[in-house]
Amino acid sequence: MRHALVSALVAALIAFLGACDQLKPKYSGIDLTGADWGRDFRLPDADGRERSLAEFRGKYVMVFFGFIYCPEVCPTVLYSAAQARKALGADGERIQVIAITLDPERDTPAQMKEYAAAFDPTFIGLRADLDRTKAVAKEFRVFFQKVPAGNTYTIDHTAFTYVFDPEGRLRLALRHQQTTEEIVADLRTLMRSAP
């Protein structure tokens, strides 16, 4: 009798743990729920106004680190973010996209504003000096370095888009290879699961 009771309890525990795993949202991107990094930033926009994640509470915020002279990945990521925002319809209005330059040497504040808005007029482009850029990149675990390219340079960098929920918590890292459809699915899943 005791053996049967223990077996039944173990079976119930296994079933419960399996059900808990099934309740956890499934994403194409990386689930970062509970991360203790990427908490905030304070960076100037083209008008010199200091912007931070805290001012966007109540919205889903997508933060991408890149640079204007990026030949392929950066424009593709921002284009996909714009398309995902459109595909979400009314829910897209709940999303704020922020592009932060990793190339303050070449990307001016005015250029960042224009570059971000070229993908969607609601997108915000931010630029700080190199020291502040490095500090924010470190907080968000973004690697970047200058790489010589002929008589100029390019920048190798981490290419995740970080997604924050309306409470300002880091929840997802979208991979640059994700399709617009996968991004939309991840955002819908997050919107259903976020409190």
Residue pairs with C-beta under 8 A, 6 or more apart in sequence:
24 31
25 31
25 189
25 190
25 192
25 193
26 189
27 172
27 186
27 189
27 190
28 174
28 175
28 178
28 182
28 183
28 185
28 186
29 163
29 172
29 173
29 174
29 175
29 178
29 182
29 183
29 186
30 160
30 172
30 173
30 175
31 171
31 172
32 38
32 162
32 170
32 171
32 172
32 173
33 169
33 170
33 171
35 170
37 139
37 140
37 141
37 170
38 63
38 139
38 140
38 141
38 162
38 170
39 53
39 139
39 170
40 52
40 53
40 54
40 139
40 168
41 52
41 53
41 100
41 136
41 139
41 140
42 50
42 51
42 52
43 50
43 51
43 52
43 100
43 126
43 127
43 128
43 132
43 136
44 50
44 51
44 109
44 126
44 127
44 128
45 51
45 109
45 113
45 124
45 125
45 126
46 109
46 110
46 112
46 113
46 125
46 127
47 109
48 109
51 98
51 124
51 126
53 61
53 63
53 164
53 168
54 168
56 96
56 164
56 168
57 166
57 167
57 168
58 166
59 94
59 95
59 96
59 166
60 94
60 95
60 96
60 163
60 164
60 165
60 166
60 187
60 190
60 191
60 194
61 95
61 96
61 97
61 98
61 163
61 164
61 168
62 81
62 95
62 96
62 97
62 98
62 161
62 162
62 163
62 164
62 174
63 98
63 100
63 140
63 161
63 162
63 163
63 164
64 74
64 77
64 78
64 81
64 97
64 98
64 99
64 100
64 160
64 161
64 162
65 99
65 100
65 101
65 102
65 137
65 140
65 142
65 144
65 157
65 158
66 73
66 74
66 77
66 78
66 99
66 100
66 101
66 102
66 157
66 159
67 74
67 101
67 102
67 103
67 106
67 107
67 155
67 157
68 74
68 101
68 103
68 106
68 107
68 111
68 112
68 115
69 103
69 106
69 107
69 154
70 154
70 155
71 154
73 159
73 176
74 99
74 159
75 119
76 176
77 159
77 161
77 176
78 97
78 99
78 116
78 119
78 123
79 119
80 178
80 179
80 180
80 183
81 97
81 119
81 120
81 123
81 161
81 183
82 97
82 119
82 120
82 123
83 180
84 92
84 95
84 180
84 183
84 184
84 187
85 92
85 95
85 97
85 120
85 122
86 92
87 180
87 181
87 184
88 95
88 184
88 187
88 188
91 187
91 188
91 191
94 166
94 191
95 187
96 122
96 124
97 116
97 119
97 120
97 122
97 123
97 124
98 116
98 123
98 124
98 125
98 126
99 112
99 115
99 116
99 123
99 124
99 125
99 126
100 125
100 126
100 127
100 133
100 136
101 107
101 112
101 125
101 126
101 127
101 133
102 133
102 137
102 142
102 144
102 155
102 157
103 155
104 127
104 128
104 129
104 130
104 133
105 130
107 115
107 127
108 127
109 125
109 127
111 125
112 125
112 126
112 127
113 124
113 125
114 125
115 125
116 123
116 124
116 125
117 123
117 125
127 133
128 136
136 142
137 143
137 144
140 162
141 158
142 157
142 158
142 160
143 156
143 157
143 158
144 155
144 156
144 157
144 158
145 155
145 156
145 157
146 153
146 154
146 155
147 153
147 154
147 155
147 156
159 175
159 176
160 173
160 174
160 175
160 176
161 173
161 174
161 176
162 170
162 172
162 173
162 174
163 170
163 171
163 172
163 173
163 174
163 186
163 187
163 190
164 170
164 171
165 171
165 190
165 194
165 195
166 194
167 194
167 195
171 190
171 194
172 186
172 190
174 183
174 186
178 186
